[in-house]
Amino acid sequence: MYLEVAQLSVQYPHRPQPAVREVSFGLAAGEIGVLIGPSGCGKTTLLRAIAGLEPVTGGTISLSGAVVSHAAGGVPAELRHMGMVFQDYALFPHLDVGRNIAFGLHTLPKPQRAARVAEVLALVGLEGMQRRFPHELSGGQQQRVALARALAPRPRLLLLDEPFSNLDVDLRERLAHELRSILKTAGATALFVTHDQLEAFAIGDSIGVMHEGALHQWADAYTLYHRPATRFVADFIGHGVFSQATVELHTEGGVTHKHVSTPVGELHDIAPDVLARLPLGQVDVLLRADDIVHDDDAPTKAQITRKAFRGNEFLYTLQLKTGETVMAHVPSHHDHQLGEWIGIKPQVDHVVTFESADVPIRVKAEI
């Protein structure tokens, strides 16, 4: 691995719990990793520790096989040859774009410095803007300048701390896709911190979900969504709720099968290997919004309690007669009213279950 974090811990003085607890993951050269999680989960502290801005109290950080951080010390931040893009871009307002980008290139001869500035400006799509000042640029353009400045010295690792947090939602999603393209074109190895799932999915080759200082899972977006390793990951990623289900043995025609019953109906077409792993008795099954299908002929009815328009679809929050709540993505031409009862059925391709927690069903806030 190009970047390897092994059993890393960061403990702040006078705080009872570590900010980062025994975190391990790796990034291959040219790979983009993303750390995601709620506020205060430790993702920014972990990023700062990798940059050399926070001392570590346990474990190691290695870059290209060489240890740069350990409990006894490490390589100073300025000698790690890492680039960093901050939330507020940290551009120098009194310098034009060209001099902002050239700030870290002072060791190069002037012709090479000018050539590199022009090269990274072309890379981020800002050709010919060397003489503009930061206040003359849009937020998205300022973010690109900050990225160009971080890439200009050809860092061994690029670190990005929520660089889109000051931009509007539509611009953030577009820039996230563009950022991935820029980083891949540059061949950069990068680690990105965000709290936004759409950004994480758009950018990351590998995504780490953090909570209370611990890394719950490090995997690609598909695996996180369909095969969450912990209950927290399952709850945090996507729109969905946990609902109690019953796994029972039924014998039909001399053949014994496992049946999985949920408040919205029985689950069918479960892969045999998944079905074999399900324990008998009460379990909590994760029902995501895309697992619930609107079907007027279905025997199970639910009342619409909330609806969010998403352009091509609605995100409905639905309450069953039993009081339980589920969510469903429904095509937007099915424009039902709040309070209306509609038919629903489960269509679960990837069954995700955990031991029954015996806790009230909780609906995640719509985002």
Stockholm file with secondary structure:
# STOCKHOLM 1.0

chainA/1-367         MYLEVAQLSVQYPHRPQPAVREVSFGLAAGEIGVLIGPSGCGKTTLLRAIAGLEPVTGGTISLSGAVVSHAAGGVPAELRHMGMVFQDYALFPHLDVGRNIAFGLHTLPKPQRAARVAEVLALVGLEGMQRRFPHELSGGQQQRVALARALAPRPRLLLLDEPFSNLDVDLRERLAHELRSILKTAGATALFVTHDQLEAFAIGDSIGVMHEGALHQWADAYTLYHRPATRFVADFIGHGVFSQATVELHTEGGVTHKHVSTPVGELHDIAPDVLARLPLGQVDVLLRADDIVHDDDAPTKAQITRKAFRGNEFLYTLQLKTGETVMAHVPSHHDHQLGEWIGIKPQVDHVVTFESADVPIRVKAEI
#=GR chainA/1-367 SS CCEEEEEEEECCTTCSSCSEEEEEEEECTTCEEEEECSTTSSHHHHHHHHHTSSCCSEEEEEETTEEEEETTEECCGGGSCEEEECTTTTCCTTSCHHHHHGGGGTTSCHHHHHHHHHHHHHHTTCTTCTTCCGGGSCHHHHHHHHHHHHHTTCCSEEEEESTTTTSCHHHHHHHHHHHHHHHHHHTCCEEEEESCHHHHHHHCSEEEEEETTEEEEEECHHHHHHSCSSHHHHHHSSSEEEEEEEEEEEEETTEEEEEEEETTEEECSCCHHHHHHCCSEEEEEEEEGGGEEECTTCSEEEEEEEEEECSSEEEEEEEETTSCEEEEEEETTCCCCTTCEEEEEECCSSCCEEECCCCCCCCCCCC
#=GC SS_cons         CCEEEEEEEECCTTCSSCSEEEEEEEECTTCEEEEECSTTSSHHHHHHHHHTSSCCSEEEEEETTEEEEETTEECCGGGSCEEEECTTTTCCTTSCHHHHHGGGGTTSCHHHHHHHHHHHHHHTTCTTCTTCCGGGSCHHHHHHHHHHHHHTTCCSEEEEESTTTTSCHHHHHHHHHHHHHHHHHHTCCEEEEESCHHHHHHHCSEEEEEETTEEEEEECHHHHHHSCSSHHHHHHSSSEEEEEEEEEEEEETTEEEEEEEETTEEECSCCHHHHHHCCSEEEEEEEEGGGEEECTTCSEEEEEEEEEECSSEEEEEEEETTSCEEEEEEETTCCCCTTCEEEEEECCSSCCEEECCCCCCCCCCCC
//
